Amino acid sequence: MSKEIVSIHIDLSNTKQLNESFLEMFGSTIKLILQRMFGQDVFLPPVSVTGDRNQVETFAKVLAGERRYFDSYVNYGLNDPRTYRNKYELESAVSNFERATNIKWPFK
């Protein structure tokens, strides 16, 4: 029996695929990516993201915003002005992503 690693492909431009199955896969993949970004030792198969330039850039900005918000929360606490600023920037990035892709960001 062959143990082949299957990669994950997220196509941000194909809004026809917006069904429950896609959204569940999308949310699970984002969760794994964030867990790896935050240092958890989870298996993450290769992930490719496609779409137009704006869609891919807004996706990357949301992931980076999630990281900055989490880091400021851990380092400075929830009531620090830096954390509030990062939260606002994350919310803005999420809004831009949702507008560019017509896909709801799975985490609020």
Contact map, one row per residue, 1 for C-alpha under 8 A:
111000000000000000000000000000000000000000000000000000000000000000000000000000000000000000000000000000000000
111100000000000000000000000000000000000000000000000000000000000000000000000000000000000000000000000000000000
111110000000000000000000000000000000000000000000000000000000000000000000000000000000000000000000000000000000
011111000000000000000000000000000000000000000000000000000000000000000000000000000000000000000000000000000000
001111100000000000000000000000000000000000001000000000000000000000000000000000000000000000000000000000000000
000111110000000000000000000000000000000000001100000000000000000000000000000000000000000000000000000000000000
000011111000000000000000000000000000000000001111000000000000000000000000000000000000000000000000000000000000
000001111100000000000000000000000000000000001111000000000000000000000000000000000000000000000000000000000000
000000111110000000000000000000000000000000000011110000000000000000000000000000000000000000000000000000000000
000000011111000000000000010000000000000000000011110000000000000000000000000000000000000000000000000000000000
000000001111110000000000000000000000000000000000111000000000000000000000000000000000000000000000000000000000
000000000111111000000000000000000000000000000000111100110000000000000000000000000000000000000000000010100000
000000000011111000000000000000000000000000000000011100100000000000000000000000000000000000000000000010000000
000000000011111111000000000000000000000000000000001000000000000000000000000000000000000000000000000000000000
000000000001111111000000000000000000000000000000000000000000000000000000000000000000000000000000000011100000
000000000000011111000000000000000000000000000000000000000000000000000000000000000000000000000000000000000000
000000000000011111100100000000000000000000000000000000000000000000000000000000000000000000000000000000000000
000000000000011111110110000000000000000000000000000000000000000000000000000000000000000000000000000000100000
000000000000000011111110000000000000000000000000000000000000000000000000000000000000000000000000000000000000
000000000000000001111111000000000000000000000000000000000000000000000000000000000000000000000000000000000000
000000000000000000111111100000000000000000000000000000000000000000000000000000000000000000000000000000000000
000000000000000011111111110000000000000000000000000000000000000000000000000000000000000000000000000000000000
000000000000000001111111111000000000000000000000000000000000000000000000000000000000000000000000000000000000
000000000000000000011111111100000000000000000000000000000000000000000000000000000000000000000000000000000000
000000000000000000001111111110000000000000000000000000000000000000000000000000000000000000000000000000000000
000000000100000000000111111111000000000000000000000000000000000000000000000000000000000000000000000000000100
000000000000000000000011111111100000000000000000000000000000000000000000000000000000000000000000000000000100
000000000000000000000001111111110000000000000000000000000000000000000000000000000000000000000000000000000000
000000000000000000000000111111111000000000000000000000000000000000000000000000000000000000000000000000000000
000000000000000000000000011111111100000000000000000000000000000000000000000000000000000000000000000000000000
000000000000000000000000001111111110000000000000000000000000000000000000000000000000000000000000000000000000
000000000000000000000000000111111111000001110000000000000000000000000000000000000000000000000000000000000000
000000000000000000000000000011111111100000010000000000000000000000000000000000000000000000000000000000000000
000000000000000000000000000001111111110000000000000000000000001001100000000000000000000000000000000000000000
000000000000000000000000000000111111111111000000000000000000000000000000000000000000000000000000000000000000
000000000000000000000000000000011111111111010000000000000000000000000000000000000000000000000000000000000000
000000000000000000000000000000001111111100000000000000000000000000100000000000000000000000000000000000000000
000000000000000000000000000000000111111100000000000000000000000000100000000000000000000000000000000000000000
000000000000000000000000000000000011111110000000000000000000000000000000000000000000000000000000000000000000
000000000000000000000000000000000011111111000000000000000000000000000000000000000000000000000000000000000000
000000000000000000000000000000000011001111100000000000000000000000000000000000000000000000000000000000000000
000000000000000000000000000000010011000111110000000000000000000000000000000000000000000000000000000000000000
000000000000000000000000000000010000000011111000000000000000000000000000000000000000000000000000000000000000
000000000000000000000000000000011001000001111110000000000000000000000000000000000000000000000000000000000000
000011110000000000000000000000000000000000111110000000000000000000000000000000000000000000000000000000000000
000001110000000000000000000000000000000000011111000000000000000000000000000000000000000000000000000000000000
000000111100000000000000000000000000000000011111100000000000000000000000000000000000000000000000000000000000
000000111100000000000000000000000000000000000111110000000000000000000000000000000000000000000000000000000000
000000001111000000000000000000000000000000000011111000010000000000000000000000000000000000000000000000000000
000000001111100000000000000000000000000000000001111100010000000000000000000000000000000000000000000000000000
000000000011110000000000000000000000000000000000111111110000000000000000000000000000000000000000000000000000
000000000001100000000000000000000000000000000000011111110000000000000000000000000000000000000000000000000000
000000000000000000000000000000000000000000000000001111111000000000000000000000000000000000000000000000000000
000000000000000000000000000000000000000000000000001111111100000000000000000000000000000000000000000100000000
000000000001100000000000000000000000000000000000001111111110000000000000000000000000000000000000100110000000
000000000001000000000000000000000000000000000000111111111111000000000000000000000000000000000000000000000000
000000000000000000000000000000000000000000000000000011111111100000000000000000000000000000000000000000000000
000000000000000000000000000000000000000000000000000001111111110000000000000000000000000000001101100100000000
000000000000000000000000000000000000000000000000000000111111111000000000000000000000000000000000100000000000
000000000000000000000000000000000000000000000000000000011111111100000000000000000000000000000000000000000000
000000000000000000000000000000000000000000000000000000001111111110000000000000000000000000001000000000000000
000000000000000000000000000000000000000000000000000000000111111111000000000000000000000001001100100000000000
000000000000000000000000000000000100000000000000000000000011111111100000000000000000000000000000000000000000
000000000000000000000000000000000000000000000000000000000001111111110000000000000000000000000000000000000000
000000000000000000000000000000000000000000000000000000000000111111111000000000000000011011001000000000000000
000000000000000000000000000000000100000000000000000000000000011111111100000000000000000001000000000000000000
000000000000000000000000000000000100110000000000000000000000001111111110000000000000000000000000000000000000
000000000000000000000000000000000000000000000000000000000000000111111111000000000000010000000000000000000000
000000000000000000000000000000000000000000000000000000000000000011111111100000000010011001000000000000000000
000000000000000000000000000000000000000000000000000000000000000001111111110000000000000000000000000000000000
000000000000000000000000000000000000000000000000000000000000000000111111111000000000000000000000000000000000
000000000000000000000000000000000000000000000000000000000000000000011111111110000110010000000000000000000000
000000000000000000000000000000000000000000000000000000000000000000001111111111000010000000000000000000000000
000000000000000000000000000000000000000000000000000000000000000000000111111110000000000000000000000000000000
000000000000000000000000000000000000000000000000000000000000000000000011111110000000000000000000000000000000
000000000000000000000000000000000000000000000000000000000000000000000001111111110110000000000000000000000000
000000000000000000000000000000000000000000000000000000000000000000000001111111110010000000000000000000000000
000000000000000000000000000000000000000000000000000000000000000000000000100111110011000000000000000000000000
000000000000000000000000000000000000000000000000000000000000000000000000000111111011000000000000000000000000
000000000000000000000000000000000000000000000000000000000000000000000000000111111111000000000000000000000000
000000000000000000000000000000000000000000000000000000000000000000000000000000111111100000000000000000000000
000000000000000000000000000000000000000000000000000000000000000000000001000100011111110000000000000000000000
000000000000000000000000000000000000000000000000000000000000000000001001100111111111111000000000000000000000
000000000000000000000000000000000000000000000000000000000000000000000000000001111111111100000000000000000000
000000000000000000000000000000000000000000000000000000000000000000000000000000001111111110000000000000000000
000000000000000000000000000000000000000000000000000000000000000010011001000000000111111111000000000000000000
000000000000000000000000000000000000000000000000000000000000000010001000000000000011111111100000000000000000
000000000000000000000000000000000000000000000000000000000000000000000000000000000001111111110000000000000000
000000000000000000000000000000000000000000000000000000000000000010000000000000000000111111111000000000000000
000000000000000000000000000000000000000000000000000000000000010011001000000000000000011111111100000000000000
000000000000000000000000000000000000000000000000000000000000000000000000000000000000001111111110000000000000
000000000000000000000000000000000000000000000000000000000000000000000000000000000000000111111111000000000000
000000000000000000000000000000000000000000000000000000000100110010000000000000000000000011111111100000000000
000000000000000000000000000000000000000000000000000000000100010000000000000000000000000001111111110000001000
000000000000000000000000000000000000000000000000000000000000000000000000000000000000000000111111111000000000
000000000000000000000000000000000000000000000000000000000100000000000000000000000000000000011111111100000000
000000000000000000000000000000000000000000000000000000100110010000000000000000000000000000001111111111101000
000000000000000000000000000000000000000000000000000000000000000000000000000000000000000000000111111111111000
000000000000000000000000000000000000000000000000000000000000000000000000000000000000000000000011111111100000
000000000000000000000000000000000000000000000000000001100100000000000000000000000000000000000001111111000000
000000000001101000000000000000000000000000000000000000100000000000000000000000000000000000000000111111100000
000000000000001000000000000000000000000000000000000000000000000000000000000000000000000000000000111111110000
000000000001001001000000000000000000000000000000000000000000000000000000000000000000000000000000111011111000
000000000000000000000000000000000000000000000000000000000000000000000000000000000000000000000000010001111100
000000000000000000000000000000000000000000000000000000000000000000000000000000000000000000000100110000111111
000000000000000000000000011000000000000000000000000000000000000000000000000000000000000000000000000000011111
000000000000000000000000000000000000000000000000000000000000000000000000000000000000000000000000000000001111
000000000000000000000000000000000000000000000000000000000000000000000000000000000000000000000000000000001111
